[in-house]
């Protein structure tokens, strides 16, 4: 049975909505995001631990948890593997997914491909991550919505 890694932000966690809510805005651009990630709030354990769930994430997790999945998520590059960000993401997973912390891997984006190998699947919303994953020998599923992701997984499992 293949091993599954699932991304958080944009798949299970609605990060952009959580940032908008925190900032009290409806518009985001890269400058606003970078400022947020560099702020005390953006580097706080509490923010990351309390982010909103992505639409359909409960359905997706219910489907993949039968395969004993792991989480593989990136720390925003400006956070540079900040311990509070990593702790917050891990707490979010424990709270929302009931997953053992040993199965939560928080890395820099460029390190995701290092987990790839034959019979290992990555679910991720960023095509670049999937391309790198597949180039490293893994199988990728680009997450666009829950139904298409589950359909793709059914074809692989």
Secondary structure, 3 states (H helix, E strand, C coil): CCEEEECCECCCECHHHHHHHHHCCCCCCHHHHHHHHHCCCCCCHHHHHCCCECCCHHHHHHHHHHHCCEEEEECCHHHCCCHHHHHHHHHHHHHHHCCCHHHEEEECHHHHHHHCCCCEEEEECCHHHHHHHHHCCCEEEECCCHHHHHHHHHHHC
